[in-house]
């Protein structure tokens, strides 16, 4: 049984923000950015990335729970 749960706009936006922060970290740590300032930029971006990843992880758990609930509801509906 395949039950879909829509991904909220907020979750998509957060995932996009995480991707942008990760891009900042990659650029800061690339061969072209080897100054102390670039290390600081990478550190700040990593701190933001940790916070955003934790929030995204929570939202994914909530989506998973919603998917389980939707599957249970579908089984009940079919059995009823």
C-alpha positions, -999 to 999 in steps of 0.1 A, spaced: 0 0 0 14 33 -10 1 63 9 16 97 2 19 126 27 25 161 12 57 178 22 49 212 38 63 243 22 81 251 55 100 218 53 110 224 17 122 259 26 142 246 55 158 220 33 167 247 8 182 268 36 203 238 48 215 233 13 225 270 10 244 269 43 262 237 32 272 255 0 287 284 21 307 258 41 320 242 10 331 275 -5 347 286 27 367 254 29 377 253 -8 412 259 -19 404 295 -28 393 305 7 421 297 31 421 329 52 412 331 89 381 350 79 370 322 57 374 298 86 352 320 107 326 321 79 327 283 78 323 280 116 293 304 116 277 286 87 283 252 104 267 264 136 236 276 116 237 243 97 236 223 129 205 242 141 187 239 108 196 203 104 181 195 138 149 214 129 148 195 96 153 162 113 123 169 136 102 178 106 111 146 88 102 126 119 68 143 119 63 135 82 72 99 89 47 98 117 21 113 95 28 87 69 24 59 94 -9 74 106 -21 78 70 -13 41 63 -31 30 94 -61 51 84 -60 35 49 -59 0 64 -89 8 87 -108 23 58 -102 -7 36 -111 -31 64 -143 -12 73 
